[in-house]
Amino acid sequence: MGWRQFVIELESLEPDRVEALFARHGALSVTLSDAGDEPVLEPGPGKTPLWRRTSITGLFDADADLDALEDDLKRSLGLERLPGSRVEPLADRVWEREWLLDFRPLCFGRRLWVSPHGAPVPDDAAIVIRLDPGLAFGTGTHPTTALMLEWLDTLALCDLRVLDVGCGSGILAIGALLAGAGAATAIDRDPQALTATRQNACANGVAERLATAASLDEARGDFDVVVANILAQPLIDMAADLTARVADGGRLALSGLLDDQVDAVSAAYAGAIRFRPPVVKDGWARLTGSRR
């Protein structure tokens, strides 16, 4: 079975009205996206990201009557023609697997590699994270994940306890365990992320040393190493709770923030964490430091 997409450039149209009309005609999903080149990286809580040129896309079954939808849109919105509208066929594929076609082994630091299952890694001494993130974020291709993996590669982790907040695919916690950490706890509020993390831990032979949780409140005790790859505002909001999980002399690494957000995030931790100068990659930053 295939699908079709009905796409409209909103111009002055109200997105909620268009979305309601899509739903009336059986839309399986509705998506707002940038019709130009103006990324919105971190909208405020409860806000819908809108660009100067915004497209709205409805996904429909292949046999949906899109002519009737077009007529209804024009009639209900009082238009003679729809602005920038088009219908696109969408082939039936397992979309969450498509990215694997371009996923190749990647090296971070001296010895830490991330690779899909079965792909050869050209380093006999490598520590290899075999990864299938499923629907969760985290393959090492994003600069924030790369920054965190490169930092983990520099640490002597033998027998240390690691906390990974916003674990996504589990890539950081699993990498730490493969590099010698004694135990790790991975936290994410997305159930799909926790499922992917547990599956990836099993595939890498570290499941018995990994615990998962849906919130920071479920993490017991403190940790020698705490990593959090999320976004700037959550990092600021969670500063007290994250700091409380860092053992005396323990280390903290934060990413998911832009380079112009470093000062604000650093200030939230200033009383407890002594940070080193930030490391920046492609506009994204990593902060690392030790508990005072």
Disulfide bonds with the S-S distance in Angstrom:
none
